[in-house]
Amino acid sequence: MSATKQAALTEPARARSSAASVAIPAMMVAIPGVLYYSILFRHLVDLPLLDDYDAVLGFLNQLAQVKGAAAKFWFFLGAQHNEYKIFFRSRDCVGAV
């Protein structure tokens, strides 16, 4: 058998070996994350999913209407981000809370 025929026969074996040498470590890296999140989501009872959709949508609509980068920055810092607390509170309101 000539050297070129022998080299041609060993190329697919090298490609399979190379793919396996990448796939196996990648699976070993991914398995802990998959196991962690599968256990977490199996035992998690109250996952808040889309409960703040209206608040986020309202905030983004207001932010889109503000003109200028500086005004958007100050609106972002001073706007109420959710219905429970304000990002920045004044000193007068701290004692009342």
N, CA, C and O atoms as a GROMACS GRO file, in nm:
protein
  388
    1MET      N    1   0.084  -0.116   0.000
    1MET     CA    2   0.000   0.000   0.000
    1MET      C    3   0.090   0.123   0.000
    1MET      O    4   0.189   0.130   0.072
    2SER      N    5   0.053   0.219  -0.082
    2SER     CA    6   0.138   0.339  -0.091
    2SER      C    7   0.112   0.430   0.028
    2SER      O    8   0.014   0.415   0.100
    3ALA      N    9   0.202   0.524   0.044
    3ALA     CA   10   0.194   0.616   0.159
    3ALA      C   11   0.073   0.708   0.146
    3ALA      O   12   0.011   0.744   0.246
    4THR      N   13   0.039   0.747   0.023
    4THR     CA   14  -0.076   0.838   0.006
    4THR      C   15  -0.207   0.768   0.038
    4THR      O   16  -0.297   0.828   0.096
    5LYS      N   17  -0.219   0.640   0.000
    5LYS     CA   18  -0.339   0.564   0.033
    5LYS      C   19  -0.351   0.543   0.184
    5LYS      O   20  -0.460   0.553   0.240
    6GLN      N   21  -0.239   0.516   0.249
    6GLN     CA   22  -0.241   0.496   0.394
    6GLN      C   23  -0.276   0.627   0.465
    6GLN      O   24  -0.349   0.626   0.564
    7ALA      N   25  -0.224   0.739   0.414
    7ALA     CA   26  -0.256   0.870   0.474
    7ALA      C   27  -0.403   0.904   0.454
    7ALA      O   28  -0.467   0.962   0.542
    8ALA      N   29  -0.456   0.867   0.337
    8ALA     CA   30  -0.597   0.894   0.310
    8ALA      C   31  -0.686   0.810   0.400
    8ALA      O   32  -0.794   0.856   0.438
    9LEU      N   33  -0.646   0.691   0.436
    9LEU     CA   34  -0.725   0.606   0.524
    9LEU      C   35  -0.721   0.656   0.669
    9LEU      O   36  -0.818   0.638   0.742
   10THR      N   37  -0.613   0.716   0.710
   10THR     CA   38  -0.602   0.761   0.849
   10THR      C   39  -0.660   0.900   0.872
   10THR      O   40  -0.680   0.938   0.988
   11GLU      N   41  -0.688   0.979   0.767
   11GLU     CA   42  -0.746   1.113   0.782
   11GLU      C   43  -0.882   1.110   0.853
   11GLU      O   44  -0.899   1.185   0.949
   12PRO      N   45  -0.980   1.026   0.812
   12PRO     CA   46  -1.108   1.024   0.884
   12PRO      C   47  -1.092   0.982   1.030
   12PRO      O   48  -1.163   1.033   1.117
   13ALA      N   49  -1.001   0.893   1.057
   13ALA     CA   50  -0.978   0.850   1.195
   13ALA      C   51  -0.923   0.967   1.278
   13ALA      O   52  -0.961   0.983   1.394
   14ARG      N   53  -0.836   1.047   1.220
   14ARG     CA   54  -0.783   1.164   1.291
   14ARG      C   55  -0.894   1.267   1.314
   14ARG      O   56  -0.900   1.329   1.420
   15ALA      N   57  -0.980   1.286   1.214
   15ALA     CA   58  -1.089   1.383   1.229
   15ALA      C   59  -1.186   1.338   1.338
   15ALA      O   60  -1.231   1.420   1.418
   16ARG      N   61  -1.216   1.208   1.342
   16ARG     CA   62  -1.303   1.158   1.448
   16ARG      C   63  -1.237   1.170   1.584
   16ARG      O   64  -1.302   1.205   1.682
   17SER      N   65  -1.110   1.144   1.590
   17SER     CA   66  -1.035   1.155   1.716
   17SER      C   67  -1.030   1.301   1.762
   17SER      O   68  -1.043   1.330   1.881
   18SER      N   69  -1.011   1.392   1.666
   18SER     CA   70  -1.006   1.534   1.700
   18SER      C   71  -1.142   1.583   1.749
   18SER      O   72  -1.149   1.659   1.845
   19ALA      N   73  -1.251   1.539   1.684
   19ALA     CA   74  -1.385   1.579   1.727
   19ALA      C   75  -1.416   1.524   1.865
   19ALA      O   76  -1.477   1.593   1.947
   20ALA      N   77  -1.375   1.402   1.891
   20ALA     CA   78  -1.400   1.343   2.022
   20ALA      C   79  -1.317   1.412   2.130
   20ALA      O   80  -1.362   1.427   2.243
   21SER      N   81  -1.198   1.455   2.095
   21SER     CA   82  -1.114   1.521   2.194
   21SER      C   83  -1.167   1.660   2.230
   21SER      O   84  -1.130   1.713   2.334
   22VAL      N   85  -1.251   1.719   2.147
   22VAL     CA   86  -1.314   1.847   2.178
   22VAL      C   87  -1.450   1.824   2.244
   22VAL      O   88  -1.486   1.896   2.337
   23ALA      N   89  -1.526   1.726   2.196
   23ALA     CA   90  -1.662   1.705   2.245
   23ALA      C   91  -1.665   1.654   2.389
   23ALA      O   92  -1.750   1.696   2.468
   24ILE      N   93  -1.576   1.566   2.423
   24ILE     CA   94  -1.578   1.509   2.557
   24ILE      C   95  -1.547   1.614   2.664
   24ILE      O   96  -1.621   1.622   2.762
   25PRO      N   97  -1.443   1.696   2.651
   25PRO     CA   98  -1.423   1.801   2.751
   25PRO      C   99  -1.536   1.904   2.755
   25PRO      O  100  -1.570   1.956   2.861
   26ALA      N  101  -1.594   1.934   2.638
   26ALA     CA  102  -1.705   2.028   2.636
   26ALA      C  103  -1.824   1.972   2.713
   26ALA      O  104  -1.892   2.047   2.784
   27MET      N  105  -1.852   1.844   2.699
   27MET     CA  106  -1.959   1.782   2.775
   27MET      C  107  -1.929   1.782   2.924
   27MET      O  108  -2.018   1.802   3.005
   28MET      N  109  -1.804   1.759   2.959
   28MET     CA  110  -1.766   1.758   3.100
   28MET      C  111  -1.782   1.896   3.162
   28MET      O  112  -1.811   1.908   3.281
   29VAL      N  113  -1.762   2.000   3.084
   29VAL     CA  114  -1.781   2.137   3.133
   29VAL      C  115  -1.930   2.168   3.144
   29VAL      O  116  -1.971   2.236   3.238
   30ALA      N  117  -2.011   2.122   3.051
   30ALA     CA  118  -2.153   2.155   3.048
   30ALA      C  119  -2.236   2.075   3.147
   30ALA      O  120  -2.340   2.124   3.193
   31ILE      N  121  -2.196   1.956   3.180
   31ILE     CA  122  -2.277   1.868   3.267
   31ILE      C  123  -2.307   1.932   3.403
   31ILE      O  124  -2.423   1.927   3.446
   32PRO      N  125  -2.209   1.990   3.476
   32PRO     CA  126  -2.244   2.049   3.606
   32PRO      C  127  -2.348   2.160   3.596
   32PRO      O  128  -2.438   2.168   3.681
   33GLY      N  129  -2.339   2.245   3.496
   33GLY     CA  130  -2.438   2.352   3.479
   33GLY      C  131  -2.575   2.298   3.448
   33GLY      O  132  -2.674   2.346   3.503
   34VAL      N  133  -2.583   2.200   3.362
   34VAL     CA  134  -2.711   2.139   3.327
   34VAL      C  135  -2.772   2.071   3.449
   34VAL      O  136  -2.892   2.084   3.474
   35LEU      N  137  -2.691   1.999   3.524
   35LEU     CA  138  -2.742   1.934   3.644
   35LEU      C  139  -2.790   2.037   3.748
   35LEU      O  140  -2.896   2.020   3.808
   36TYR      N  141  -2.711   2.142   3.768
   36TYR     CA  142  -2.747   2.245   3.866
   36TYR      C  143  -2.881   2.308   3.832
   36TYR      O  144  -2.970   2.316   3.917
   37TYR      N  145  -2.897   2.354   3.708
   37TYR     CA  146  -3.021   2.421   3.672
   37TYR      C  147  -3.139   2.325   3.662
   37TYR      O  148  -3.253   2.366   3.687
   38SER      N  149  -3.116   2.200   3.626
   38SER     CA  150  -3.228   2.105   3.624
   38SER      C  151  -3.277   2.078   3.765
   38SER      O  152  -3.398   2.069   3.787
   39ILE      N  153  -3.187   2.065   3.862
   39ILE     CA  154  -3.228   2.046   4.001
   39ILE      C  155  -3.294   2.172   4.054
   39ILE      O  156  -3.396   2.164   4.124
   40LEU      N  157  -3.238   2.289   4.022
   40LEU     CA  158  -3.294   2.415   4.068
   40LEU      C  159  -3.436   2.434   4.018
   40LEU      O  160  -3.525   2.465   4.097
   41PHE      N  161  -3.460   2.416   3.890
   41PHE     CA  162  -3.593   2.438   3.834
   41PHE      C  163  -3.692   2.329   3.875
   41PHE      O  164  -3.813   2.352   3.875
   42ARG      N  165  -3.643   2.212   3.909
   42ARG     CA  166  -3.732   2.105   3.953
   42ARG      C  167  -3.785   2.135   4.093
   42ARG      O  168  -3.901   2.105   4.123
   43HIS      N  169  -3.702   2.194   4.180
   43HIS     CA  170  -3.741   2.217   4.319
   43HIS      C  171  -3.785   2.360   4.347
   43HIS      O  172  -3.830   2.390   4.457
   44LEU      N  173  -3.774   2.448   4.251
   44LEU     CA  174  -3.814   2.586   4.268
   44LEU      C  175  -3.966   2.596   4.254
   44LEU      O  176  -4.023   2.550   4.155
   45VAL      N  177  -4.029   2.656   4.352
   45VAL     CA  178  -4.174   2.659   4.351
   45VAL      C  179  -4.226   2.786   4.286
   45VAL      O  180  -4.302   2.779   4.190
   46ASP      N  181  -4.188   2.901   4.337
   46ASP     CA  182  -4.240   3.028   4.290
   46ASP      C  183  -4.136   3.102   4.206
   46ASP      O  184  -4.065   3.188   4.258
   47LEU      N  185  -4.127   3.069   4.082
   47LEU     CA  186  -4.036   3.136   3.992
   47LEU      C  187  -4.108   3.257   3.933
   47LEU      O  188  -4.204   3.241   3.858
   48PRO      N  189  -4.062   3.379   3.967
   48PRO     CA  190  -4.132   3.497   3.913
   48PRO      C  191  -4.099   3.515   3.765
   48PRO      O  192  -3.991   3.563   3.729
   49LEU      N  193  -4.191   3.476   3.682
   49LEU     CA  194  -4.170   3.484   3.539
   49LEU      C  195  -4.275   3.579   3.481
   49LEU      O  196  -4.395   3.555   3.493
   50LEU      N  197  -4.229   3.684   3.419
   50LEU     CA  198  -4.314   3.784   3.355
   50LEU      C  199  -4.407   3.856   3.453
   50LEU      O  200  -4.509   3.909   3.411
   51ASP      N  201  -4.373   3.858   3.584
   51ASP     CA  202  -4.460   3.927   3.677
   51ASP      C  203  -4.438   4.078   3.673
   51ASP      O  204  -4.528   4.154   3.711
   52ASP      N  205  -4.323   4.124   3.629
   52ASP     CA  206  -4.295   4.267   3.620
   52ASP      C  207  -4.296   4.315   3.475
   52ASP      O  208  -4.238   4.420   3.445
   53TYR      N  209  -4.359   4.242   3.387
   53TYR     CA  210  -4.358   4.278   3.245
   53TYR      C  211  -4.419   4.415   3.222
   53TYR      O  212  -4.364   4.495   3.145
   54ASP      N  213  -4.531   4.444   3.286
   54ASP     CA  214  -4.598   4.573   3.266
   54ASP      C  215  -4.513   4.688   3.320
   54ASP      O  216  -4.506   4.794   3.257
   55ALA      N  217  -4.447   4.668   3.435
   55ALA     CA  218  -4.363   4.773   3.492
   55ALA      C  219  -4.243   4.801   3.403
   55ALA      O  220  -4.208   4.917   3.380
   56VAL      N  221  -4.180   4.697   3.352
   56VAL     CA  222  -4.063   4.714   3.265
   56VAL      C  223  -4.105   4.779   3.134
   56VAL      O  224  -4.035   4.866   3.082
   57LEU      N  225  -4.217   4.736   3.079
   57LEU     CA  226  -4.265   4.792   2.953
   57LEU      C  227  -4.300   4.940   2.970
   57LEU      O  228  -4.268   5.021   2.883
   58GLY      N  229  -4.365   4.975   3.079
   58GLY     CA  230  -4.397   5.115   3.105
   58GLY      C  231  -4.273   5.200   3.121
   58GLY      O  232  -4.267   5.311   3.070
   59PHE      N  233  -4.172   5.148   3.192
   59PHE     CA  234  -4.046   5.220   3.209
   59PHE      C  235  -3.978   5.242   3.075
   59PHE      O  236  -3.930   5.352   3.046
   60LEU      N  237  -3.973   5.139   2.992
   60LEU     CA  238  -3.908   5.152   2.861
   60LEU      C  239  -3.984   5.247   2.769
   60LEU      O  240  -3.922   5.320   2.691
   61ASN      N  241  -4.117   5.248   2.778
   61ASN     CA  242  -4.194   5.343   2.698
   61ASN      C  243  -4.166   5.486   2.740
   61ASN      O  244  -4.152   5.574   2.655
   62GLN      N  245  -4.158   5.511   2.872
   62GLN     CA  246  -4.126   5.645   2.919
   62GLN      C  247  -3.985   5.684   2.881
   62GLN      O  248  -3.960   5.798   2.843
   63LEU      N  249  -3.891   5.590   2.891
   63LEU     CA  250  -3.752   5.619   2.858
   63LEU      C  251  -3.738   5.651   2.710
   63LEU      O  252  -3.656   5.736   2.673
   64ALA      N  253  -3.815   5.586   2.625
   64ALA     CA  254  -3.807   5.611   2.481
   64ALA      C  255  -3.859   5.750   2.445
   64ALA      O  256  -3.818   5.806   2.343
   65GLN      N  257  -3.947   5.806   2.526
   65GLN     CA  258  -4.003   5.938   2.498
   65GLN      C  259  -3.914   6.052   2.546
   65GLN      O  260  -3.933   6.166   2.504
   66VAL      N  261  -3.817   6.024   2.632
   66VAL     CA  262  -3.727   6.127   2.683
   66VAL      C  263  -3.625   6.161   2.574
   66VAL      O  264  -3.569   6.072   2.511
   67LYS      N  265  -3.602   6.291   2.553
   67LYS     CA  266  -3.510   6.336   2.450
   67LYS      C  267  -3.373   6.367   2.510
   67LYS      O  268  -3.364   6.429   2.616
   68GLY      N  269  -3.267   6.324   2.444
   68GLY     CA  270  -3.131   6.356   2.486
   68GLY      C  271  -3.071   6.249   2.575
   68GLY      O  272  -3.141   6.186   2.655
   69ALA      N  273  -2.940   6.230   2.560
   69ALA     CA  274  -2.871   6.126   2.636
   69ALA      C  275  -2.863   6.160   2.784
   69ALA      O  276  -2.882   6.073   2.869
   70ALA      N  277  -2.837   6.287   2.816
   70ALA     CA  278  -2.827   6.326   2.957
   70ALA      C  279  -2.962   6.312   3.026
   70ALA      O  280  -2.968   6.266   3.140
   71ALA      N  281  -3.068   6.352   2.959
   71ALA     CA  282  -3.202   6.340   3.017
   71ALA      C  283  -3.239   6.192   3.038
   71ALA      O  284  -3.301   6.158   3.138
   72LYS      N  285  -3.200   6.107   2.944
   72LYS     CA  286  -3.227   5.964   2.960
   72LYS      C  287  -3.149   5.906   3.078
   72LYS      O  288  -3.200   5.823   3.153
   73PHE      N  289  -3.025   5.953   3.094
   73PHE     CA  290  -2.942   5.906   3.205
   73PHE      C  291  -3.007   5.944   3.338
   73PHE      O  292  -3.020   5.860   3.428
   74TRP      N  293  -3.049   6.070   3.352
   74TRP     CA  294  -3.109   6.116   3.477
   74TRP      C  295  -3.246   6.050   3.499
   74TRP      O  296  -3.283   6.022   3.613
   75PHE      N  297  -3.319   6.027   3.393
   75PHE     CA  298  -3.447   5.957   3.407
   75PHE      C  299  -3.422   5.814   3.455
   75PHE      O  300  -3.495   5.764   3.541
   76PHE      N  301  -3.320   5.750   3.400
   76PHE     CA  302  -3.288   5.614   3.440
   76PHE      C  303  -3.250   5.608   3.588
   76PHE      O  304  -3.291   5.516   3.659
   77LEU      N  305  -3.173   5.705   3.634
   77LEU     CA  306  -3.131   5.705   3.774
   77LEU      C  307  -3.244   5.741   3.869
   77LEU      O  308  -3.250   5.689   3.981
   78GLY      N  309  -3.332   5.828   3.828
   78GLY     CA  310  -3.435   5.876   3.918
   78GLY      C  311  -3.570   5.812   3.905
   78GLY      O  312  -3.657   5.834   3.990
   79ALA      N  313  -3.592   5.735   3.803
   79ALA     CA  314  -3.725   5.675   3.781
   79ALA      C  315  -3.748   5.560   3.877
   79ALA      O  316  -3.654   5.498   3.927
   80GLN      N  317  -3.874   5.534   3.902
   80GLN     CA  318  -3.909   5.421   3.987
   80GLN      C  319  -3.895   5.295   3.902
   80GLN      O  320  -3.965   5.278   3.802
   81HIS      N  321  -3.805   5.205   3.943
   81HIS     CA  322  -3.776   5.087   3.862
   81HIS      C  323  -3.876   4.975   3.881
   81HIS      O  324  -3.898   4.896   3.789
   82ASN      N  325  -3.936   4.967   3.995
   82ASN     CA  326  -4.042   4.869   4.016
   82ASN      C  327  -4.141   4.926   4.115
   82ASN      O  328  -4.124   5.038   4.162
   83GLU      N  329  -4.243   4.853   4.144
   83GLU     CA  330  -4.350   4.909   4.225
   83GLU      C  331  -4.320   4.910   4.374
   83GLU      O  332  -4.403   4.957   4.451
   84TYR      N  333  -4.206   4.859   4.417
   84TYR     CA  334  -4.178   4.847   4.559
   84TYR      C  335  -4.081   4.951   4.613
   84TYR      O  336  -4.098   4.998   4.725
   85LYS      N  337  -3.982   4.988   4.537
   85LYS     CA  338  -3.882   5.081   4.589
   85LYS      C  339  -3.834   5.174   4.479
   85LYS      O  340  -3.847   5.146   4.360
   86ILE      N  341  -3.779   5.285   4.521
   86ILE     CA  342  -3.723   5.382   4.429
   86ILE      C  343  -3.572   5.369   4.434
   86ILE      O  344  -3.515   5.343   4.540
   87PHE      N  345  -3.506   5.386   4.320
   87PHE     CA  346  -3.362   5.368   4.310
   87PHE      C  347  -3.289   5.465   4.402
   87PHE      O  348  -3.202   5.423   4.479
   88PHE      N  349  -3.322   5.594   4.395
   88PHE     CA  350  -3.265   5.694   4.484
   88PHE      C  351  -3.377   5.749   4.572
   88PHE      O  352  -3.484   5.782   4.522
   89ARG      N  353  -3.351   5.760   4.700
   89ARG     CA  354  -3.448   5.820   4.793
   89ARG      C  355  -3.385   5.944   4.854
   89ARG      O  356  -3.264   5.949   4.876
   90SER      N  357  -3.467   6.043   4.880
   90SER     CA  358  -3.416   6.163   4.946
   90SER      C  359  -3.399   6.136   5.095
   90SER      O  360  -3.454   6.039   5.147
   91ARG      N  361  -3.323   6.220   5.163
   91ARG     CA  362  -3.298   6.202   5.306
   91ARG      C  363  -3.427   6.218   5.386
   91ARG      O  364  -3.441   6.156   5.492
   92ASP      N  365  -3.520   6.299   5.339
   92ASP     CA  366  -3.645   6.321   5.413
   92ASP      C  367  -3.731   6.196   5.416
   92ASP      O  368  -3.803   6.173   5.513
   93CYS      N  369  -3.724   6.114   5.311
   93CYS     CA  370  -3.811   5.997   5.302
   93CYS      C  371  -3.751   5.875   5.371
   93CYS      O  372  -3.822   5.777   5.394
   94VAL      N  373  -3.623   5.877   5.405
   94VAL     CA  374  -3.558   5.758   5.460
   94VAL      C  375  -3.620   5.721   5.592
   94VAL      O  376  -3.644   5.603   5.617
   95GLY      N  377  -3.646   5.818   5.679
   95GLY     CA  378  -3.704   5.790   5.809
   95GLY      C  379  -3.848   5.744   5.801
   95GLY      O  380  -3.896   5.673   5.889
   96ALA      N  381  -3.919   5.783   5.697
   96ALA     CA  382  -4.060   5.749   5.684
   96ALA      C  383  -4.080   5.606   5.638
   96ALA      O  384  -4.187   5.549   5.656
   97VAL      N  385  -3.978   5.547   5.579
   97VAL     CA  386  -3.992   5.412   5.524
   97VAL      C  387  -3.973   5.309   5.626
   97VAL      O  388  -3.982   5.190   5.595
   0.00000   0.00000   0.00000
